[in-house]
Amino acid sequence: MMNGVPLKSKIMTRLHSFLMLGGVFLLASCVQPPEYPIEPYIEVVSINQNVFDELDEDSLSVTLYFEDGDGDIGSDTEVNMFWEDSRVPGFEIPFKIPYVESQGNVKAISGTITTYYPITFCINDDDPVDTFYYKIYIRDRAGHISNTDSTALIFLNCN
C-alpha cells in the first residue's frame, strides 16, 4: 500500500490512462483521406459584386471551390479554366490555374481558386443595363473536364 492507495490500483489506473491515450491516437491515425472522382468538380462560391458600370475600374472577382481525385489541377504552361459570357454563347475566355502540388501521400485535393476579370463594355447599347452571367469549367492535366457552374447574374450599367 502506498499513501493509503493499493499499489495494484495505482498501476491499473495508469495502465488504463495509457491505453485510453493510445486508443485516441490510434483512432486519429485511421482518418480516411477524401475520395473524389478523377474528374474535377467545381462550384461557384461567391462573386465580389454583381452591379458594375461600363468601363468600371473594379474587376469581377469569382471564387470557386474545387475537388479533384487525382490531384492534377493547374499547369505551368496550359490554359485550364474557361469562362463563357452568356451574351456571347460559344466564345470562351481562357484562364490559367497555376500548378497545384499534392501534399503527402494523398493525391485527392480540394480548395478554392479566386479569379479576377475586368468588366468592360456593354454588348447591347440599346438597353440601359446589360444582364448576364458567366459559365465556368476547368480541365485538369489529364484532360478531364469538370462540371460547369455559373455565377449569379451580373448587371452592367451602360453609359
N, C-alpha and C positions, 0 to 999 in steps of 0.2 A: 504494500500500500504506500502511496506517495501523496502527501498532503491530504489525506482523507479520501483520495480517489484511487480506486483499484488500478494498478498498472495495466492490466489487460484492457480495461475500459478506455484508458488514455490511448493505447496503441490502436484499438478498434476505431476510436473517433478520428485519429489521424489517418488511418488507412481508409476510412470511409470518405474523408475530405479529399484525400489524394485521388481516390477512384472517381469521385464526382467531378473533380477538376479535369482529370484525364478524359472523362466522358464528354465534357463540354468541348475540349479540344478536338476530340475525335469527331463529334458532330459538326463542328465548324469546318473541318477539313473535308467533309463529304458534300459540300455545296457543289451542285452541278453547274457547269458552265451553261450559258444560254444556248438554246438550239434554234437557229434561224434558218430559213431556206437559203440556198446559194444565190437566188435572185434577190437583188436589193429590194428593200421596202422603204418607201418614204411617206412622210406626212407633213403637210404644211402646218407648222406650229403657230406662227404669227407673222404679221407684217407690221412695220413701224407706224404706218398711217395709211388711210385709203382715200384721202382727198388731197389733190395736188393742183397747182396752177400750171398752165402750159409754160414750158421753159423754166420751171421751178429749179432752183439750185439744190433743193433737197433730193436725195436719192431714195428710191424704194428699197427697203431692207426686208428680205424674206428669210425666215429661219425655218429650216427643215429638220425633222427628226429622221434618222436613218437606222436601218438594221441590215447586216449582211452576214450570212452564214459562213462564207469562206474568206471574209475579211479582205477582199481585194478592191476596195474603194479607192478612187483617186489615181492620179497619174502625173508624172513629171512632164509628159510630152503630149498626151492626147486630150482632146476635148471630151468631157464626160457628163456634163449636165446641160439640159436643153429646156428652154422656156419657149412657149408658143403664145403669142398675143392673140386673144380671142377675136380681135378686129381684123387679123390677117391670118386666117387658117392656113396651115401648111408651112408657114415661114418660121423657122426655129432660130432662136437667139442662143448661140453656144457659150458655154462657160467651162472653166477647168477647175475641178476639185483637186487640190494638191494630194500627193501620195499620202495615204494613211497607213502607218506602220502598225502591225498587230503587236499586242503586248503579251509576252509569255507564251505558254503552250496553246492557249485558246485562240483559234482563228476567228471565231464569231466576234463581230464588233457592232457597236451601236453608238450613237451620239447625235450631235446637232451640227448643222452647217448653216452659216449665215452668208447670204449673197446680197450684194448691193447693185442696183441698176438705176441709172439716171432716167427720170421721167422727162420726155422731150415734147414732141408735137402731138397735137390733136390730129386725128385722121379725117374725121368728118367735120369740116368747118361750118356746116350748116346748123349744127346743134351747139348750144352753149356749153354742153357738158358731154365729153366722151366717157362712156361707161364700158369697162372691160375687165378682164381678169387674165392671169397667166396660168397656163397648164404647164406643169413641170415634171420631168422624169430624169433619171440618171442611168448611166451604163457603167458597169464595173469593168475591170481589166480583162476579165474572161469574156466580155461581150454580153453578159446577162443584163437585160433591161428591167428596170424597176416598174412598179405600178406608176400611174400618172395621177398626180393630185393637183388641185387648183387653189389659187389664192382666193381670198374674198374679193368682192367687187371693188374696183378702183374707179374713182370719179376724178376726171381730169377737166378742170375748168378751162375752156377755150377762150383765148383773147380775141 
